[in-house]
């Protein structure tokens, strides 16, 4: 039976070849459990690198302009890519 793995990569820009700065991995097979901060390096250097390893992009970041005067405010990470891989479970 195929089970889904989800990989959420936060990139430096909306381009799939930009560097990854943060990530989350969810394994629907139950074989591995991950949590925030459990690794110092992202599993892939870019979304494109993950795609080359078989991950499929299922969500691209929605681009939104910053409000005037708020260009330097900190908030959520804006360039979120959601990827999936189907593996035998």
N, C-alpha and C positions, 0 to 999 in steps of 0.2 A: 504494500500500500504506500502511495506517495504521501509525504508529509511536507508541510511548508516551513521554510526558514525565512525570517525577515531580517533584513539588514538596513538600518537607517544611518545614512551618512550625511554629515553636515559639512558642506564644502565651503571654500573661501569665496567662491563666486558661483553664478548660475551655470557655469560651463562644466560639463562632465569630466573634463581633464584637469580641473583645478584641484589643489591639495585638499585633503580631508583634515579637519580640525577636531571633530567630535563624532561619535558613533554609538550605536546601540545594536545589539544582536539578540534576536529571539529565536530559539530553536524549538520548533513544533514537534520534533522527534522525541524530545525529552532526554536526549543523550548528553547534552551540555547545558549548563546553566551559567548565564552571564549576568553581571551587574555593572552599573556605572563605576568606572575607575578600576576595573579589574585587569587592565592592560595599559602599558605606557605608550604603545604605538597602535595606530589604527590597523585593522586587518588588511586594508588596501590603501595605497597612496592616493587614489582618486576613484571616482565613480567609474570611469572608463576602465581602470585596472580590474575592478570587481566585475564589470560586464565581460571582460576578456576571460574571466575565470568561471563564467556561466551564470552569473547573477543577472536577473532581468529587472529592468527599471519599471516600476508600476506607478510611481508618482514623481513628477518633476516639481521643483520649487515654483511657487506662485510669486511672481515679481510684483512688488508694490513700492511705489515711490515713498521716500521718507517725507513726513510733513515738514513744511518750511520751518526752520529753526530747530528741528529735532534730528538733524543729520548725524549728530555725534552722540545721541542718547544710546544707552545700552538696553537691550531687550532680548527677545528670543533669538535663536540662531536662524537667519532668514533663508539659507540655501539648503533646504532639507530634501534629500532624495531618498525614496523608499524603494528597496530592491527585494526581490524574492528569488528563492531557489527551491525547486521541488526535489526531494531526495527520498530514497527508500527508507521507510521508518520501521 
